[in-house]
Amino acid sequence: MRLSKARSAAMLVALVTATGGLAAAPAAAAGTPGAPGAAFAGGTAGTDGTAGGRSGVTWVTLVTGDRVAVDENGGAVSVRRAEGREGVPFSVRRHDGRTYVVPADARKLVRDGRVDQRLFDVTELARAEYRERGEGLPLIVTYRGARPAAKQKLRAAGTEVTGTYRSVNGEAVTAEPEIVPDVWEALTDEGSGTDRSAAPGVDKVFLDGVRKASLDRSTAQIGAPEAWKSGFDGKGVKIAVLDTGVDQTHPDLKGVEVEEKNFSDAADAVDRVGHGTHVASIAAGSGAKANGKYKGVAPGARILDGKVLDDNGSGYDSGILAGMEWAAAQGAKVVNLSLGGYDSPELDPLEEAVNRLSKTTGALFVIAAGNEGPGSGTTGTIGSPGSADAALTVAAVDKQDVLADFSSQGPRNGDGGLKPDIAAPGVGIVAAKAAEGFLDDPSSPKGYLSLDGTSMATPHVAGAAAILAQKHPDWTGAQLKSALTGSAKGLDGLGAFQQGNGRADIVAALGQSVVGEQSSLGFGVQQWPHHDDKPQSKDVVYRNLGTEPVTLDLALRATGPDGKAAPKGLFAVSPAKVTVPAGGTASATVTTDTRIGSADGAYSGAVVATGGGQSVRTAVAVVREVESYTLTVKHLGRDGKASGDYETTLAGLDDGTFENVYDADGTASVRLPKGSYIVNSNILVPGAGDEFAGADWLARPGVELTRDTTLTMDARAAKPIRLAVPDRGAELYAAAVDYGVNTEQGGFGFGWFLEDFGDVRTAHLGAALPGDALHAQITADWTGKNDHHLAYSRKGTFWTGYERTAKASELAAVKVTTGAPAKKQKGHVALFADTGGFSFTGASVERALPSTVTHFVNTDGVKWSYSVGQTNAQDEYVAEYFTGNRNYRAGRKYTERFNVGVFGPKLGDGAGLFRTGDEVYGYLPLVADGAGHDGYSVYDKGRTVLYRNGQKVAESATPLEGEPFTVPAGRADYRLRTDMTRSGFTAVSTRVSAEWAFSSKRSGEDEVRLPASVVRFTPELSSSSTAKAGAAFEVPVTVQGSAAGKNLASLTVQVSYDGGKTWKRAKVAQGKVKLKHPKAAGTVSFRAKAADKKGNTVTQTIVNAYLTK
């Protein structure tokens, strides 16, 4: 065994649903980011009491150089600090399905908006798109000044500069994991205490984030045919389509494209997705293949093809930035961006570039709103960069002008801004299909494809803008935007946060001689109570482009949060009539008076100006704040004085609010809706330099906010935690404290990762929560001659300190053997505690394999599960096996055996072959260990092939990992073959293959388990998966699946002693195969064939099932 507090103890903790706190765990000796396998995972406790989320972790690198293990649910389960960063504590919080892990020295930079919080969003960083790009951390750094010193430092650190962008005064850099700590040092300077500050010349540091295509006829719906008849089809106007590429070979796009450039990670500009081709066809396709039936909106326009999304339909901010700048430089009047991503409250590089390029080049950026559907309450779902002020942001409607259920809605995140701006058709849109694109729709005409999404709505508006630009070549993008939004058709029953100004109408836009200079007027949030609200006013300005004066009648129509008409007087416009002189302007004043009415929430609508045969719409909106109060939180340190070194989070038990509050003087205030809240505070103990000296964790989970309220979080209320085990020589190496509060919205949780309890103290403030609404847990882990693991929990209140010494009579002993199927291996045995709450925690110590260790565990109110991982010489996880929850009893002895052969296929509740509709697929572990533990390992090669009536219909390069294969509906005979090869870390089960034969047909849309069986070989082997050479040996054989038990029709087994080169029949009797091993050391391989009574068969081979010596 090897244990060193210096950096080899591995502590793994999972805090789920929503977590927040400080992590001060030792570095985890664990796998590298991007490793094929992953070691351990924590997750949400399953509904049946078993641990959920148990299929491995992904290691991600933070901008500080620290690494975090992330489970499949996006939760953080372990921290591994970069060299030289030992002892740095981490704040961990989870909400809205995202987990943020922020080192203490980055807290201030994130809070001040200088460092992008996405760089600590481990759920985001764990996305497959980042791993596929490589192990490097992609950044965008923006600067202050022309020659910032930080640029040279970044280059000296070894970063690769992948792009420079004048629109944001920044550059994209990639930092390989080994140099990320040096990059952090280059970007930041030492600040006060544990905080760091931005280095001179550095403005902001962003994640070079991933954006995806906004994918979830129509030209007549927005009036394009009438525009064509008037002679306007976009001729002479360039539309840049920044997407997955454009297929120039399609007849509808032949000769339409004038320039192309690849900014993605793909090898070339070919559209292998089909999204960009579809978008370009909607905007400017000729419709030639279908005799004009699927003609685009502006067939006279020309396309600039900028490929910014790769062959999987995703791309990085840096590539999109480069494409935007290129498009503007190439003279694009309209830039179509049918893509987007999560919008943070801060201004990100894409939003900034849209705003700057719009102003400096006069281009109009037409951008998809997103496909996230409605938000909750006054929280919107508009994506970035559609959230940019200058963007013409597009929602989607169907053919009946009904809002698409997937269309993202406002208000904008952070400031409640009015988005989207306009709507267009985006449901069932038929347009060109790329020849090499994987998007397909067999029901569409040949060469075409029907798709839904704001991606499809956006090019309708881009085409409309091109037609308008043809008529008004001197107009800026802002003028085009105003004319398009002002002429939109308002849709009944929809507010401005859903449709913007309404559905695009080209004919109306072309006929406009009067335009509004503002596309919308937003009045923000008016605070509750509303009896003393002051009316707010803004002017709307109309410009007459014609040669005759135009008199406009003004009316204002608006709806409330219930979708019904807003109370009379809540919005007003004055005067009711204006005359706009030829070539001049006239204005009217729009006033909102939120004293009127009783319902709180978002109100929106439009000022409609009509006259001279035309109308101009200007969207308006205001939010009437719900009953809300100010919560003030004072923070006192152990000396009774105000402390400015704290972290406080407020979580709303009624509405899901999750907000961090801070003010340097120790008193922070925030306005919140009436309701119940958790107030969770960590007050740090002052220490020397940047060292973590301790903290006081104060939880007040039942605050009822019914009036303006002041709370005091006093560190002096906290008390220490002390746990001990009977073995006084045991060394505590990992500890964790957490609590969760369950709500109808899903709940919240908070926790700390610790090396030991040290000078960390805790306290519950206020009354207990009823029943089991709150669940608190403490775990601690020791190593020594034997390992000890304790887990205690309570309901209703958090811990106000806790002291306990476990008695030997309270513990169960679990003897755990972990095998090594090859020499010089190492690994971890992690033990997870589930106390019945909202999280489970676990810890492990790295050991040389094989190993046998006894774990002493407490048994009162806790279930334990194991996760055993094997690592290679590079600390990459190569295999993992795990159990469900175990109920151990005090005073009893148990044994567990992991990672010992025979490794082979296994069926279980979630494993097998399945069919849903016309898709056949399977998930089946091919190398479950001899004890039957579920698990997985890395492999050299994998392959799965499906045959239908003897003909190969599908193939994948993975060993039955769930990839679906599409098949015809009718009954047919199938053969599904899968195999994998392994080497290096294992000398046994180096090749495993199985082939199933069965018949199947479509049976509705529900998942149907297909008849499949596997053969299990379970001999008694050594911990190195060996048996004695030259000896008689019995191998138990069982069949699982459709041929199990009385359903078994036949079973034959063959054995090979030369690695599968030659085989001979082995007799199966009474469930066993009796063998006589050759005297010379070697290997034993098995081949088996089983059939059930309905004729379904399996043929299975395990090469080098075990060794003889």
N, C-alpha and C positions, 0 to 999 in steps of 0.2 A: 504494500500500500504506500502511496505517496500523498502526503498532505503538507502544504506549506501555506501559512497565512499570507506569505509574500505574493502569491498569485495562483495557486493551484487548486484551492478549494472551490468547488462549483456549487453555487446556490441558485436554485431555480424556484421562482414564485410566480403564480398566476393570480392576478386580481382582475375580476371580470365585471362586466356591465358598465361600470364607470369607476375609474380608480384615480386617486390623487394622493400624493405624499412624497416622502423622501426615500430614495433607495441608496443604501450604503453597504451593498453586498460586496464580498470579495469577487475578484474577476473569475468568470466561469471558464474553465478549461474546456473549450467546446469547439464545434466546427466552424469553419470559415464561411463567410457569406457566399452564397452561390453553390455550396457543396451539394452533390446530388441527393444525399440523404440528410436528415436532420435528427437531432437527438431526442429532445424532450418537448412536451407541450403541456401547457395548462389550459384551462378553459372553463366554460360555464358548467356548473353541475347539471347533469341531465335530469329529466323529469322522473326517471326511475331510480334516481339516487346514484347512478354511475357517473363517472367522470366523462364529460363531453370534450370534443375538440382534441382527440388523441391521435393525430396522425402526423406528428412531426413539427418542426419549427424551421423558420428561415432566419438566418442571421443578416442583419442590416447594419450599415455603418452610418453613424451620425456625423455631422460636420465637425464635431469636436474630435473625431477619431475613435470614440467609444463605440462599442458594438452591442446590439440588442437582439435577443432571440425573440421571435414573434411567432405565435401559434397561428393555426389556420383560420382562427376567428379574428385575427388582427390584434390580439392582446399581447402585451409584453410579459415574458416569462423569465428572462434572465438578462443580466447586464455584464458585459466584459469591458473593463476599462482599458483605454489606451495606455501604453507605457508612459510613465511619468504623471499619470492622472489618478494614481491610487488614492482612495479615500474621498474622491469627489462624490457628494450625494446627488441623487436624482429625484426630480419631481415626476411623478407618474399619475396621469389622469386619463380617464376614458369616458367619452360621451359621444352620442350620435354615431356609434359604431366605429369610432376612431380612438386610437390610443396615442398619447403624446408622452414622450420620455425626454425630459429636459434637464441636462446637468445644471448644477447650481451656478456655475460660472457663466452660463448662457441666459439665465433667467431675465436679467435686465435688458439685454439686447433684444430678446424676443418681445418683452413687454413694451419696449420703446419702438418696435417695428423696424429695427435695424437688421435683424436676422429673421428670415422667413420661418414661421412656425412649422411649415411643412417639412423643414429639414429635421424636425423632431417628431413628425407624424409617422410612427413606425408602421402603422397600417398602410399608409400610402407607400412608404419605402419598400414594403414587402411585396408590392405588386409585381407580377411576373414580367411586366414590360421593362422594369428597371434591371432585373436579373438578365433578361435576354440581351440587353445592351452591353453587359459586361459588369465587372466588379467595381469599376470606377464610380465615384460619386459625382453626378453632373450638377454643376453650379452655374448660376448667372450672377456676376458681380457688377454692380453699378458704382460709378465713381463720382467724386466731387473734384472739379478741376481738370486741367488738360493732362498733367503728368503726375499722377498720384504715385507716391513711393510704394504703395502696396502692390502695384502692378509688378514691379521688379522682384519684390519678395515672393509673390506668387510663382513667378517663373523660376526663381531660385529654389523653391520648394519642390519643383519637378512637375508642376501641372502642365497639362496639354491644353493650349488655347485652341478651341474649335470654332470660334466665331467672334467677330467684333460688330457691335451694333450702335451706330451713331444715334438712332432714335431714342435710346435710353442711356447713352454714354456708358456703355457697359460691354462686357464680353462674356462668352461662355467658356468655362474651363472644366476639365475632367480631372479628378484627383483619384489615383489608385489608392486602395485601402491603406497601404503601408505609409503613404505620405500625408494622409488626411490630418493627422495631428500637427504636422508642420504647416499645413495650409491654414488650420485654425490659428496657429501662432502668427502667421503672416497677416491674417485678416483682422486680428484683434490685438489689443494691448492690455496690460494689467490695469485693472481699475481699483475700486475700493473693496476691501474684504474679499469675498469669493467672486464678486462680479468682475467681468471683463468689459472693455469698451471697444468700439470700432477703431481700427487702425487709421491713422491720418490718411485722408483721401478716399477712404471707403465710404460709400453712401449706404448701400444696402446689399445684403447677400441673400439670394433666392435659390430655391431648388429649381433646377432645370426640369420642370414638371412634365408629366405625360398628359396629353390631351387625346381625346378619341373623337371619331366621327360621330355626329349627333344623329344616329340612326335608331330608330326605335323598332283625270287630267284636268284639266285644271287651268290651262292657258285662257280658255274662254271665261272661266270663273272670275278672272281678274281683268278681263277686257282686252286681252292681247289681239284677237282677230280684228277688232274694230281699229286698234292702233295701226295694224298692218295696212288696213284699207285706207287709212289716212296718210300712208307713206312713211310711217315710223316703225322700224324693226330693229333699231340699235346700230344701224350701219355707221361705221367709222368710230365706234366706241369699243374700247378694250375692257373685257371683264377678266380679272385674274381669278382663277379657281385654285385655291390653295387647299389641296386635298390629297387623295391617294394616287393621283395621276389621272391622265385622260387618254383613252384609247382612240388614237387618231385614225385607226383602220376601220372604225365603225362607219357605215355609210352616212349616218346622221351627223358625224363630226369630221368627215373628210374635208380638208381645206379650211376648217374653222380655226384650228390652232395655229398661232403665229410664232410662239416661243414656248420653250419648255426648259425646266431646270429641276434637278433633284436635290432637295434639302433634307431628305430623310436618311435613315440608316439603311435603307434598301439599296441594292446594287445598282439600280437604274430607275428611270422614270416610268417604267411600264406599270399600268394599273392592274395589280393582281388581286385587288379587293373588289372593285367594281363600283365603289362609292363615288369617287371623283368623276368617273365617266357618266354616271347617272346624273350627278349634279350639273356637270357641264352641259349635258343634253337638255336638261330642264331650262337652263339659262339661255342657251344659244344653239341648240340642235336644229338641224334642217328638217328632220322627219323624213328624209329621203327613202329610207328602207321601207317605211309603211305608207308611202305616197302622201306624206304630210300629216298623217293622223296624229303622230306624236311629236309634232314640231315644238321647238322650244319657244320661250317667251320672246326672245330677241334674236331671231335667226340671222339677222344682219350683223350682229356683233361678232367680234373675234376674241378668241380665248388665249389667255396667258396661262400656261399649265405649270403651276409650281407644286411639285410633289413634296408635301411637308409631313404626310402620314405614311408609315411604312406598309409593308405587305400584310400586316395584321390589322391595319386601320388605326394605328396609334402613332403619336409623334411627340417630340420634345419641344418645350417652349423655345429653345434656341433655334431649332429648324423653322418653326413657325415665324419667329422674329425675322430670320433671314429671308424667308419667303415674302413677308410683308414689305420689307425694305426693297427687295428686288422688284416686286410688283409695282410699287410706287415709282421706282427708277425707270421701269419699262413703259411708263405712261398709262398705267391702268387707271381708268376713271372710276371703276367699281371693283371692289375686292370682295369676293365671296368666301366666307369662312363658315362652312357647315361642320363645325367642330366645337369642342369646349371641354371644360373641366370644372372642378369644384372652385367656387368663388369664396375666397377669404375676405374678411372685412377690409383688409389692407389693399392698397393699389399694387397689383402685381405687374411684372414687366410687359406682359401682353396688353393689359389695359392701358398702361402708360404709353406704349408704342402706338396703339390705336388712336389715342387722343392726340399725340404729337404729330403723327403722320397725317392725320386728318387735317390738322391745322396748317402744317407746313407744305403739304402737297396738293390739297384740295380733293384728294381721293375720298370716296365714300366706302366705308367698311360695313358690309352687310353681313350680320353674324347671327347664327342660330341661338335661340334662347336656351335650348337644352331640352332633354326628354325626361325630366325628373317629376313631372306632374305637379300638383298643388303642394304647397307647404302646409304648415299648421298655424292657425291664428294669423298673426301678422308677420310670419316668417316665410320668406320666399325661397325659390329654388333656381333662380336665374344663374346660368353658368358663366364662367369667364372664358374668353374676353367679351362675350356679349353684354357683360355688366359695365363695360366702359361707357362713359358719358357720351362720347362722340359716335359710338356704334349705332347703327340702325338695327335694332334687335328684333328678331322675327319669331313670333309664335305660330302654331299650326292649327288649322281648322280642317274639317272634312268638306265633302262636296256640298253639304247642306249648310255650310257656314256655322257648324257646331264646333266648339272648341274641342280639339283632340285631348283625350284624357291624359296623354303622356306629356303634353306641352307644358314646359316650365312656366311658373308664374312669379310675379313680384309679391312684395316689394324686394328691392335689391338688398343683399346682405350687408349689414353694417350701418347704413344710413337711411334705410327705408326709401331709397330713390325709386322713381317711377320707371319701371321696365316691365314688360317689353314695350317696343314702340309701335309695332304694326303686326298684323297677322296675314297669313297666306295659306293656300292649300298645301297640306302635308300628309294626307292620308290616301293610301292606294294610288300613288303617283307612278304612272308607267313612263319609263324613259329608257335610254340606251343601256344595253348590257355589255360590259367589257368582255372581250374574247377570252382573256386569261383571268378574269375575276372570279373569286370563289362565291360571291353572292349569286344566288340563283332563285328562280321562281318558275317551276315547270308550268304553272297555270297561265303565264304571260305569253304573248306572241313571241315567236322565235326572234332572237336578237334584242329582246326587251325584257324589262324587269320591273315589277311593282314593289315599291318600298314605302314605308311610313317613317315620319320623323320630321323634326324641325329642320333637319338637313335638307329635306325636300322642299319645305316652305321657303327657305332662305334664297335659293336660286330663282324662285318666282319673283321675289322682290328685287334681286340683283338684275334680272332681265328687265323688269319694269324701270329700274333706275337707268339702265342703258338706253332704253327707248326715250326716256325723258331727257337724258344727256344729249341724245342726238338732236332733239329739238332745241335744247338750250346748252350749246357746247361751252358757253362761258360760265356756266353755273359751277359753284363749288359743291363739294360733297354735302356740306351743311345745308345749302339751298335745295339740293335734290332731296335730302332727308325731310326738310320742312314741307316741301311740296307733296311728297309721297304720303307722309303722315297726315298732313292737313286735308288731303283729298280722299283719305280712306273711308270705307263704308262702315259706319258704326253698326255693331251686331247687338241685337236686342238680348237682354239678359246677361250680358257680360260687362264686367268692370274694366277699368283701364289697366289694372294689374294682371288681367288675363289676356286682353286683346290689344293693349296699347290704345292707339287711336281708332283701330278697326282693321278690317280686311282690305288689302291693297286694291286699288281701282285705277288702272292705267288710263282709261278713257277720261276719267275725272281729272287725273293729274295733268294730262295733256291739255285739257280745256281750261286749266286754272290761269286766270290773269291776276288773281289775288292770292297771295300766300301768307301764311303766318310765320313770323320770324322765330317763334318758339314752338317746338313740337309738343311740349307738355309744360305744365306748371305744377310743381310739387310743393305742398305746404308742410311737409314733415309731420311730426308728432306733437299734438297739443295735450299738455299734461292734465291729468285728473286732479281734483274735481273740476268740472267744466262750467260751474255757475259764474266763475270770475274770469273765464277765458277772454282774451282780447281778440277781436276780429283781425285777421291777417289778409293783406291785399297784395296782389301782384298784377302787373300790366301785361296784356297780350297785345302785340303790335302786328298790324296787317300792312302788307306792302302791295301796292297796285303796280303791276308790270305793264298794264295796258295804256292806251292813249285816251281813254274816257274814264271819268270818275265812276266809282261803283259804290252804291249804298248797300250796306249789310245789315240785316236784322240778326241780333244776337240772342241766343237762347242757351240755357245751361241745363243739361240733363245729367243726373247722377244717381247712383244706387248705393245702398248701405251694406253693411256686413251680412245682412240676411238676404241680399239679392233684390230687395224691394226698393222702390223709389226713396231717395234721401228726403228727409223732412224739408219742407219749404223754408228757404232762407238759410239753410246750412251752407249752400253755395249761392252766390249771386253775381251777376255781371252788369256793369253799368258803364256807359248808357246802353240802352236796349237797341240802339241804332247808331251806326257810324257811317260816315261817307269818306271813302278813301280816294284822295285825289289822284289823277293820272300821274304815274311816276313817283308818287309820294306815299306817305304812311299815315295811318290813323291808329289810335290805341283805345282800348277799353280796360276797365279795371275789374279783376275777378277778386271777390272777397269770400272768405270762408269764416263762418261764425259758429264755432263748435259749442257755444252755449245752447244752441238749438238742438232738440232731439234728446232721446234718452238712451239709445243703444250705443255702446262703445265698440270700437273696431275701425276697420278701414273703409273709407268712403271714396268713391272715384267716379268719374264720368268725363264729360267733354263739353267745352263751349263750342256751339255750332253756329257759325256765321254764314248766313245765306243771302244771296242777292246776285243780280246780274247773271242768273242761270248757273250759278255754281255755289258750292259750299266749302267752308274751311273748318276743320275740326282741330281743337286743341285739348288734349287730355288734361284733366285736373285730378288731384288726389290729396287727401289729408287723412291722418290717422287720429282718431279720437281715443286717447289712451284709456284703457280699462282702469278700474279702481286700483290705484297704486299708491305706495308709500315709500318713504326714504328709510332705508336701513343703514344705520351707522355702526361700524364695528371698530372698537378701540382695542389696541393690542398692548399688553403690558408684559415686560420681561420678568425674569426671576427677581430682579431688584425692585420691582414695583413701578418702574419707570416706563414711559412709552418706548416701544421698540419698532424700528423701521425694517427689521430683518425678519420678514414673515411671509407666508403664503396662505392666503385665505380664499376658499372656494365656496360659493353659494349654489346650492342645488335645489330646484323647485320640485317639491313632491307632488304638486298639482298639475304643473304644465311642462315639466321637463327642462326648465331653465338650468343652465350650467355656466356659471360666470365666475371668473377670477377678479378679485378687487384688490387694489393696492394704492396706498399713498405713503410717501416716504416719512411723514411725520407720525406714522403709527395709527392714524385714524382714517378709515376709508368709508366712503358713503356710496350707495347705489340705490337707484329707484327701481322698485320691483312691484309686480302685480300682487294684490292681496292674495294670501295663501300661506301654505306651510313650506318651510325651508329647512335644509340642513346648512349649518354654518360650520365649516371645517377649517381649522387653523393650525398651521405649523409655525411655531415661534422658535427661531434658531437661537442657540446659545452663542454669545460672542466667543471667538477663538483666536488663536495666533495665526496671522497671515490668512491663507486660504484654506486652513484645515477645518474639517467638520468637528465641532466640539460637543455637539449634542443638540437636542431639540425637545420642545414640549408640544405635544400633540393634543389639541383640545377639540372635542367633538360636541356640537350642540345640534342634535338632529331633529328637534321638534319645535322650531321657532314659528310661532303663529304671527304673521305680519298683518295686523288689522288696523294699525295706525303707525305714524312715524315712530321708529323704535331705535334705541341705542343699546348695543350690547357691549360688554367688556369681556374680552378673552384674556384671562389672567393666567400667566404661566405658573404662578404660585399654587394653582389648584391641582397641578399635575403631580403624579406620584410614580415611582420607578417600577419597572417590571423585573422580576428575578425568578428564573426557573432553574431547577437543579435535578440531577439524576443520581441514582445510587452509586454509580461508578465515579468516585471523586477524581479519578485520573483522566476522565473523558474531557475532550476539548470541544467547546462550543464553537461552531464555525458558520452557522447560518441561523437567522431568526427572522420572523415575519409577524407583523401585526396588521390586521385589516378588519373592516366592518362593511356591511352592505345594508342598504335600506331598500326594500322591495316596494314598488309602486305600480299603479295601473299603466304608467308610461314605460315600465321596464326596470326602473330602479337605478341606484347609484352605488358605488363602492369606493372606498379609499384605503390605501395601505402603504406600508413602508417595506422596503427591502433592507435588511441589516446584516452586518457581519456578526454582531452580538448586540445585546440590548444596551450596553454601555450607559451613557448618560442621556438616554432617550426615555422620556416620561410621558404618561398619558392621563387624560381625564375626560369623563363624561360630564357635561354640564346640562342642567335642565332636567325635565321630567323624562321618564322612560316612555318609549313608544309601545303601543299596545301589541299583545300577542307576539307573533314571530316576525313582525314588520322589520325589526332590526336584528341582524345576526353578526356577532363579533367573534373573532378567532385569533388565537395566538399559536404559532408553531415555533419549535426550536429543534436544532439538530446538532448532535455531538458525534465525534469519532474518537476512537482510541482502540483498546483491545477489542471491543465490540462497538457497534454503532447504537445510538439511542435517538429516538424520534418521539417528540411529544406534541400533541395538538389538543387545545382546549377551546371551548366556545361558550357563549352565553347569548341570551336573547333579551331584547328590550332596551338594554343599555350597553354603551361602550365601556371599555376598561378604564377605571380610575386606578391605575397601577395594578399589579398582580404579582403575588409571591406564592410559589408552590414548589415543594420538593417531592418528586415522584417516588413512590415506594416500589420495591422489587415485586411485591405481591400484586401490584396494579398493572404489571407489564406482561405482554406475551413475547415469546422468543421466536423469531423467524430466521431460520438458517437458509441463506440465499447463496446458491452456487451459480456463478456466471461463467459460461464456457468461452473458449477461444478456438475457433475452427482453423486457426493458423498460428504460427509462432510470432512472438514479440508483438502482441496486441495489447491494447488498453481500452478502457471504457468507463462507463458510469452506471451505478445502480441508483436510480432516483425513486424515492418513496413519497407518494402524494397523499396528503391528508384531506379527507372530505368530512366535514363536521355537520353537513346537512344545510349549509348556508348557501350563499350566492357565489362563492369562490372556493377553489381548492388550491393548496400550496404544496410545494415539495422541495427537496434538496438532495444533493448527491455529492460524493467525493470521487475523484478520479482514481482508478486503481489499475495495476497491471492485471491482465487476464491470462489464464483463468484465475478466479478467486472464489473464496468461500468466506462469508462474513455473516455473523449473527446480528440481526437487528432487533433491538428491544423497543417495543412500541406500547403506548398506553391504549386502552381499549374502551374507555368510558366515553360514549357519545361520538365516536369517530370510526370511520371506515378508511382502510388504506389500500392503495393500488400502487403497482410497480411499473416503472418504465426503465428498461435496461438498454443502454446504447453502447455500441462498439465503435471506437475511433481508430483511424489509421495514423501513420507517422506524421502526417500533416495536420492532425487534429480535425480532420473532416469526419463527420459521422457517416458510417458505412452500413450500419444495421441497427434496428431498434425493435424491441419486443416489449409488450406491455400486457397488463392484466386489467380486469374489471375490479370493482371494489371488493375487498375482503373484510369479513367480520371476524376478527380475531378475539379470543377470550383470554382474560388475564390468567396467568399461571400455566397456560398451555404452550406446547412447542409445535412449530410448523416448519415445513420445508418448501422452498421454491427453487426451481431449476430453469435457467434461461440460456439461450444461445448455444444449445447443444443439439446435435442432430438426432434423428434424420430430419433435415430441412426439406419440406415438400409442400405440395398444394393442400389447402384446407378450405372446407366450406363452413359457413356460419350464418348467423342471422342476416348480416349485411353483405355477405359474400356469395357469389354465384353468377349464373348467366340469366339475363333478363331480356324481355321485349316490351317496349312501349310503343303502340301504334306500329309504325313502319321502321322502327329503330331497334336493332339488336345490339346488345352491349354486355359487358361483364366486368365485374371487379372480383378478383380472387387472388389472395396472397399465394404466390408460388413457393415461398420459402418460410412458411410458418415453422417454428422450431419443434423439436421432438416432443416437448411437453404440451404442444398445441397452442402456444401463445401466438396471438395475432402479431403481425409485424411486417417489416419490409427490409430490403437491403438495396444498395446500389448494384448496378449490373453493367457489364461491358456492352452487351447487345441484347436487344429485345425485339420481338416480332410477333404480331398477331395477324392471322389470315382467316377470312371467312369465305367458304365455298357454298354456293347454292346450286343444287342439282348438278354437282360436279364442276361447276364453273366458278372461278375466283371472282368475287364481286367487290371485295374490299380488303384493305391491308393497312396496318399501322406499324410504326417502329417502336412500339411499346408492348410490354408483356401483360396484356389484359388489365389495363388501368382505367377502364371506364369509358374509353372512346366509343361513341355510338357509330354503328354502320347502318346506312339506310338500305332497306330491301323492299321488294314488291310485297303487296298485301297478301297474295294468295299463298296457299299451303305449299311447302316445298321441303325437300330434304337438305339439311345443312350440316356442314362440318366446320367447326371452329378450332383452329390450331394456334397454340401460343407457346413460346419458348423464350428462355433467357439464359445467358452465360455469365459467369462470375469468375473472378480471379484475384490474386494478390492478397486480399484480406481474409480469404477463406480457401481451404484446400478441399472442402466437401461441398456436395451439391453444386458442382461447378457448371453443370448444365441441367436444367429442369424444363421438361416439355410436357404438354398435355394436348390431346385432341378429343373433342366431344362430337358425337354424331347424334342428331335429333331432327325431328320435323317440327315445323312451326308455321302459323299463319297469323295474320292480324287479328287481334281480339280487343277491339275498343282502344281507348286511350289510357287505360289504367296499366300500371306496371304488372307484368306477369312473369313469375319465375319459370325459367325453362328447365327441362329435366337434365340434370347434370350430376355427375358423381366424381369423387376423387378417392384415391387409395392412400391410406396412411400407414407408414412403417414406423413402429415405435420401439426399437430395441433399447436395452440398457447400455448406454455408452459412457465412456469417461468424459470428463469435462473438456477434453480436446477432441471429442467426437471420434474416439477410437475404440476398437475391440481387440481382443487377443488373437494374434495370428496363429494358425495351426490348430485352433480349438473348435469344438462343436459349439454352435451358437443358434439361439432361437430368436426369431424376429416376429413380434406380433404384427398382424395385418388386419386393418379394419377398412370398411367402405363407408363413406359418408355420402349423403345426397339421395338421389332418386333410386339408387340400387342398394341402399342400406337395409340391414335386417332381412325381413322376409321378402323384400322386393328384389333381392339379389338373384339373378338368373344364372350368372357364371362369373368366375374369377380365375384368371391365370396369372402367374408370376414367373418372371425369368430373372436370372442373376448373371452378372458379369464380373469377372475378377481382373479384367484388363482394360478398364476405363470405357467399357461399352463397345469394344471391338468385336467381341464374340459373346454369345448368350447361350444359356442352357436353362431348361425348364426346372423350376423349383416347386416341389409339392406343397400345397397349402392344406393343412390339416388342423382342425379345431382352432382356427383363427391364427395359426402360426406357420411360419416357414422355418424349417430346420436346415441349417447350413453347416458345412465343414470348411472353415477358412483354410486357404493354402498356408503352408508353413512360412513362406517368405512374406515380409511386410508388403502391403499393397493397398488396394481399394476394393470396395464392394459397391456395385451399381445394381439398380433394380429397374425392371420394366414390368408393367402390369396392365391387364386389360379386364375391365369389368363391364357387365351388361345388366340392365334392369329387365323386369319381366315385360316391359313394353318395347324392348328392342333398342333403347337408347344406350349408347356405349361411351366409354372413356378409355383411351390408351395413354399411358403415362410413363414417362422415363425420368429417372433421377440418376445422373452419372456421378460417380464418386460419392455415393450416399454416406459412407463413412470410411474411415481408414482402419487398417489392421497393422499391428506392430508387436 
